[in-house]
Amino acid sequence: MSTLTTAPVAPLLDRLFAEAAAAEIPPALARLSAEERDRLMRSRSLYRDLYHGLAEVALPVSPATGRLLYMLACSLKAQAIVEFGTSFGISTLHLAAALRDTAGADGAGRIITTEFEPAKAARARDNLRAAGLADLVELREGDALETLARDLPPAIDLVLLDGAKVLYAEILALIEPHLRPGALVVADNAEHAPDYLARVRDPANGWLSVPFAGDVELSMRLG
């Protein structure tokens, strides 16, 4: 038995994943080709328009990636977790469930997560309260290049990158000085962030990295 697999978290996640699967992409974005979407995701000047257009769409990690996050956080006995891209809080729920299960009800573990769409941040807060996990999460609303540029834990155990792909390398640069040796970074859909992949796939930069499950890059900070 675990927080992840029992009520209230398990039925809440089932509902959120089902709603995400049934949600329709706005027509203006649905008409874009895969190449055009990739261009928007990689553009520093246009990515905000793309994500504003998806403000009512969850865009969650897959259920398998969610369980991977839970398992990694539990295995690490993570106490300090940072997440870029809260959205509706689906991945945050997996991470917070791990904190609850490894640190207990009165544990000191904490997740710092950040979201620049106010409507998504509000949905995430509602979901975290419904799951009984809001006490483990600090949700910072705004531009992640600002919200993650201050007041980070000195020894971060686990990071999830699941926001604007074009910012992955910059977000990593902000967080990197705070990562403890052996810390793990999970980057969702990192194929859209070639500069990020170039950094973490080069051991000379202090990383060991491997693509995982088709849509995730799993990277470990070397000592």
KOLKE-511055 format. One record per residue (C-alpha): x, y, z. Coordinates in steps of 0.1 Angstrom, whole numbers, padded with zeros to 4 digits, always signed. Layout:
N
XYZ...
END
This chain:
223
+0000+0000+0000+0012+0035-0008-0001+0070-0010+0001+0068-0048-0020+0037-0051-0047+0044-0025-0075+0071-0020-0076+0100-0023-0046+0101-0047-0052+0071-0069-0088+0079-0079-0079+0116-0084-0050+0106-0107-0072+0082-0126-0097+0111-0132-0071+0136-0142-0054+0113-0167-0088+0104-0182-0097+0141-0185-0063+0148-0201-0067+0120-0226-0102+0133-0236-0092+0169-0239-0091+0185-0273-0062+0206-0285-0075+0241-0295-0082+0241-0333-0056+0267-0342-0029+0245-0327-0044+0212-0339-0040+0224-0375-0002+0229-0371+0020+0202-0385+0045+0184-0362+0073+0204-0377+0055+0237-0370+0048+0227-0334+0085+0218-0330+0095+0252-0344+0073+0269-0319+0086+0249-0290+0122+0257-0299+0116+0294-0305+0125+0319-0277+0101+0344-0291+0071+0322-0298+0070+0295-0272+0048+0317-0248+0021+0319-0275+0021+0282-0279+0017+0275-0241-0008+0303-0236-0029+0286-0263-0027+0254-0242-0037+0270-0209-0068+0248-0206-0049+0216-0216-0031+0195-0190-0003+0182-0211+0007+0157-0183+0036+0133-0181+0025+0098-0191+0012+0074-0164+0044+0054-0168+0065+0085-0163+0045+0094-0133+0052+0061-0117+0089+0064-0126+0090+0098-0108+0074+0082-0077+0098+0053-0077+0129+0075-0082+0119+0099-0055+0112+0070-0031+0145+0052-0040+0165+0084-0035+0146+0092-0003+0144+0126-0018+0139+0155+0005+0144+0184-0019+0127+0182-0053+0123+0209-0080+0098+0208-0108+0097+0231-0139+0062+0231-0153+0034+0223-0128+0005+0224-0152-0025+0208-0134-0002+0192-0109-0003+0156-0121+0034+0150-0119+0035+0170-0087+0010+0146-0071+0033+0116-0079+0063+0134-0064+0044+0146-0033+0031+0110-0028+0067+0098-0027+0076+0124-0001+0047+0115+0020+0056+0078+0019+0093+0082+0026+0093+0111+0051+0060+0104+0068+0032+0128+0077+0055+0151+0096+0085+0148+0072+0107+0177+0062+0106+0170+0025+0096+0197+0001+0088+0202-0036+0093+0236-0053+0073+0237-0085+0067+0266-0109+0040+0275-0134+0036+0306-0154-0001+0301-0164-0023+0314-0135-0052+0292-0145-0030+0261-0144-0015+0271-0111-0050+0274-0096-0060+0240-0109-0028+0225-0095-0035+0239-0061-0070+0225-0061-0057+0191-0070-0030+0191-0044-0055+0201-0017-0079+0173-0029-0051+0148-0025-0041+0160+0009-0006+0168-0003-0006+0206-0005+0015+0209+0026+0045+0193+0008+0045+0217-0021+0056+0253-0027+0041+0264-0060+0058+0295-0074+0038+0313-0100+0055+0332-0128+0085+0330-0152+0107+0300-0141+0138+0320-0150+0129+0342-0122+0111+0319-0097+0139+0294-0098+0167+0319-0097+0163+0324-0059+0158+0305-0026+0166+0270-0038+0176+0242-0014+0214+0238-0011+0212+0201-0019+0185+0191-0045+0179+0154-0049+0156+0152-0079+0144+0175-0107+0116+0172-0132+0118+0194-0164+0084+0195-0181+0078+0231-0191+0088+0250-0222+0114+0228-0238+0134+0258-0252+0142+0268-0216+0155+0234-0204+0192+0243-0207+0187+0276-0189+0167+0261-0161+0193+0234-0157+0220+0261-0154+0200+0278-0126+0195+0245-0107+0229+0228-0114+0249+0245-0086+0224+0232-0060+0224+0195-0072+0240+0171-0049+0263+0144-0064+0240+0116-0076+0210+0138-0081+0187+0128-0109+0171+0150-0135+0141+0137-0155+0134+0157-0187+0101+0150-0204+0101+0153-0243+0137+0164-0242+0140+0157-0280+0127+0192-0285+0156+0206-0264+0188+0197-0284+0210+0222-0265+0199+0206-0232+0206+0171-0245+0241+0181-0258+0249+0193-0223+0238+0163-0202+0250+0137-0227+0286+0149-0225+0303+0133-0194+0329+0162-0196+0301+0184-0183+0296+0163-0152+0266+0142-0163+0257+0106-0171+0226+0105-0192+0204+0080-0211+0171+0082-0230+0144+0062-0213+0110+0049-0222+0109+0067-0255+0099+0102-0242+0122+0108-0212+0158+0117-0207+0172+0105-0174+0204+0121-0162+0225+0118-0131+0248+0145-0117+0283+0131-0112+0303+0137-0081
END
